[in-house]
Amino acid sequence: MKSSVWRLLHRLWCHLSRRRQQQFTLLLGLILVSACAEIVSLGAVLPFIGVLTAPDRVFGIPLVKSIAESVGITTVEGLLWPITIGFIVAAILAGGIRILLSWCSTRFAFGSITEIGLEVYRRTLYQPYRVQVTRNSSEVISAITIKVNHTANVLHQLLVFVSSVVVLTAITLMLLAINSTIALLAVAGFGAIYGIITLMFRSRLQYNAQRVAKESNKMVQALQEGLGAIRDVLLDGTQPSYCEIYRRTDHQLRQAQGNSIFVGVSPRYGIEALGMVVIALLAFGLSQQAGGLTSALPVLAALALGAQRLLPVLQQGYAAWAGIAGGQESLADTLEFLDQPLPPEAFEPPPVPLRFENTISFESVRFRYSSDHPWVLDHVSLRIVKGMRVGLVGSTGSGKSTLLDLLMGLIDPTEGCILVDEFPVGGGRRRQWQRAIAHVPQHIYLADTSFAANIAFGVPSAEIDLDRVRQIAVQAKIAGFIESQPMGYQTLVGERGVFLSGGQRQRLGIARALYRQAAVLVFDEATSALDSVTEQEVMDSIEALDRGLTIVMVAHRLTTVKRCDIIFELGQGRVVAEGTYEYLLEHSPSFRGMANVTP
C-alpha cells in the first residue's frame, strides 16, 4: 500500500475521538485473541487426526500417556472422546471469536463514521462566509452523504486488513511447527502471487478511486441542477438531456466501483484452484514416503486445514487492501473537510445578543476580496441611528450587498472599522452583534415542515414558543392565512414553500426575523421579486413594525425605500449621496435617473 495511504489513515486516526481510539486498541487485543484461537484450533487437528488414524502411536507418547492417566484414562479408546470434544470446543471457540470480532469491527467502523460525518457537517457550517460562497455545494453534499460512506468502508477494511495480517501470521507459525519446509513454500508461494497481483492492480485501483470521487461530485451536481430548475425543465422539455447527463455520470461511477470490486475478488478463484493442486501434489509426495499415506495423514490433514484457513485470510487481506486503495481519494476528500479549522465560538455557548443602544458607524471602510482584486467598497463612511428605517440603493455592482455583509459581520473590512455604540465590532463582539441581527433575503428558504417550525427556524420543536409564534404572525400580517389552514400553525408549507405565494413567503421571512427578537432587521432585496401590489402590502407590514427596531433594506425599486428615514446611494463602491427620498430626488441626478423622474 502506498505510504500516502498510511498518511491518510494517520490523519483519520487523529480525527477519531479518544473513546474511539480506545475502542480501536481493544479491537487490536481482540484480533490477537482471535489469532491465538486460530493457533489452538489448528493445533488440535494433529492429535484429533492422530487418534483417529493411529491411536496406539498417540497413546504411546509419554507426555500424552501421563496426562491421560492423571485424569483416569487408561485405554486408547478412552482417549478418543476427550480429544474429539477438545477439537470441537477449539473449533467453536475460534469461530465464535471470529464472529465477535466481525461484529465489533463493523460496529466500530460505522459508529466512528457517524461521528466523522457529523464532524464534517459541523466544521463545514462553522466556516466563514467568504469560504461558503466560494464553494461548490455539490462537493459539500457529496462529501457528507457519499464520501463519508466510502470512508466508513475504508475504516472497516483497515480493521479487516489488520486482522488478516495478524491471523495470517498465527496460521503461518502453526504451519511452520507442523512442517516448516512445506509451510515456507506454501506461504512464500501464495504470498508472492498476491504480491504480484497487488503490484499489477495498484495503479488501476488508484485510477478507480479518483474516478469514484470525481463522479460522485458530478452525480450530485446533476441531481441538483435537474431538480433545482424543475420549472424550466418541465417548460423546455429538457428531461432527456438531464437524464443523459445523469446516466453518463452514474455509468462512469458504477463502472469504476465495479472494476474495483472485481480487482478485489477475482484473484480468489485462481488461487483456490492452485491451492487444490498444491494439496494434491503434497498428498502424492507424502504417500511415497516411508509409512505411506496413513502415517502422513495427520500432517497432511493439518496442512490442508491450514491451507483452507490460509487462503481465505490471504484473499481477505488482499480484498481489504483493494478496498482501502479504492477508497483513498474519497478518504482524502473527507479529510479535507475534517481539517477545516473551527473558530473559538464552536466550543462556546451561544453569546448574549449585543445590546444596541445608539448608533452604527462605518468609518472609512474599504473592502476587497484579495490584493489582486479591485476595491468593492472605497472609503465608505455612514451613520445609522437606532430606530431608523435605512435604505441602500445603487446600480448593480455598486457594493450594496457587500455593505450589508459587512454590517452583519459576515466579512471584515480590509481597511477602516465598523462601530456599534462607538465600540468596534470584532472578536467576541462579532458573534454578539450577529445575534442582534435578523436577515430577510430575497429568496426565503422554507423547510418542508410546519408554519410554526419555519417561523421559529432552527429552534427544536419542543422549545418553540407557540404563543410568541402567533403574536409575531399577527405583526407580520400572516396570521389570518395560517389560521385558515386545516392544521393552523402545524400545517406543512411544502418544500421551499411551494404551496405559498411570493408575498406569503416574504411575510414568513419577516415573521422568522421577528421571532429572533433582533434589534436590527436587514432586508436584502426582500421584495424585488414581488408585484407592485404585493410589495406594497409587505412594505405596509414592515412599516407597522415597532419603531424601536432598526431596519436596513437594499432595494432595486425605489418605491421600496420611499418611506425610509435616510437613504444612502452607492456608486462605484462609494456613498455618492444620502438623505430622504425627496432630498435625493432634488439633489442627486443619478437617483432621479433610477427613479425615472425628470427634474
Order of alpha helices (4+ residues) and beta strands (2+ residues): alpha-alpha-alpha-alpha-alpha-alpha-alpha-alpha-alpha-alpha-alpha-alpha-alpha-alpha-alpha-beta-beta-beta-alpha-beta-beta-alpha-beta-alpha-alpha-alpha-alpha-beta-alpha-beta-beta-beta-alpha-alpha
